[in-house]
Amino acid sequence: MPSTTRIAVTLPSGQVAELRKLTDNVSGCVVEAVARRIRHQFLGDDLRRHEEEHGPFRDEELAEARSKIFGGAGSSDNADAS
């Protein structure tokens, strides 16, 4: 298990109440949310670097990526889910 550091996090009471309805492992849920946020940031940085080097993504590339991520034809409805 990786090393851990204990910190205090302040959340709105309503969010804590809803979170406790979903899980008894609040720390684990927070760990997952933070990891997701970090991955999202790294991915965004990588995409920006790619576009700086190679120019904007073409519509065909975006459609292929949506299809791989969401399945199907990569319709614009699915793009809103990202």
C-alpha positions in Angstrom: 0.0 0.0 0.0 1.4 3.4 -0.9 2.2 5.8 2.0 -0.6 8.1 3.0 -0.9 11.5 4.7 -3.8 12.4 7.0 -5.4 15.7 6.1 -8.6 17.5 7.1 -11.1 18.3 4.4 -14.1 20.6 4.9 -17.2 19.8 2.9 -20.7 21.2 2.9 -22.8 19.3 5.3 -25.3 18.3 2.7 -22.6 16.7 0.6 -21.3 14.8 3.5 -24.8 13.5 4.3 -25.3 12.3 0.7 -21.8 10.8 0.6 -22.5 8.8 3.7 -25.6 7.4 2.1 -23.5 6.2 -0.8 -20.6 4.7 1.1 -19.1 4.0 4.5 -15.7 4.7 3.1 -15.6 8.5 2.8 -11.8 8.6 2.5 -11.8 6.1 -0.3 -14.4 8.1 -2.2 -12.4 11.3 -1.7 -9.2 9.5 -2.9 -11.1 8.4 -6.1 -12.3 11.9 -6.8 -8.9 13.4 -6.3 -7.3 10.8 -8.6 -9.9 11.4 -11.3 -9.3 15.2 -11.1 -5.5 14.7 -11.4 -6.0 12.3 -14.4 -8.3 14.9 -16.0 -5.7 17.7 -15.6 -2.9 15.5 -17.0 -5.1 14.5 -20.0 -6.0 18.1 -20.7 -2.3 19.2 -20.5 -1.4 16.4 -22.9 -4.1 17.3 -25.4 -3.1 21.0 -25.3 0.6 20.0 -26.0 -0.5 17.8 -28.8 -2.5 20.6 -30.5 0.4 23.0 -30.0 2.7 20.6 -31.8 0.3 19.2 -34.5 -2.5 21.7 -34.8 -6.2 21.3 -33.9 -7.8 17.9 -34.0 -9.7 17.2 -37.2 -13.4 16.4 -37.1 -12.6 12.8 -38.2 -10.1 12.4 -35.3 -12.6 13.7 -32.8 -15.4 11.4 -34.2 -13.1 8.4 -33.9 -12.1 9.3 -30.4 -15.8 9.7 -29.3 -16.6 6.4 -30.9 -13.8 4.7 -29.0 -14.8 6.3 -25.7 -18.6 6.3 -25.9 -19.2 3.6 -28.5 -21.4 3.9 -31.5 -20.9 6.6 -34.1 -19.7 9.2 -31.6 -22.7 11.5 -31.9 -22.7 15.0 -30.5 -25.2 13.8 -27.8 -22.4 11.6 -26.3 -19.9 14.5 -26.4 -21.9 16.3 -23.8 -21.3 13.6 -21.3 -17.6 14.4 -21.2 
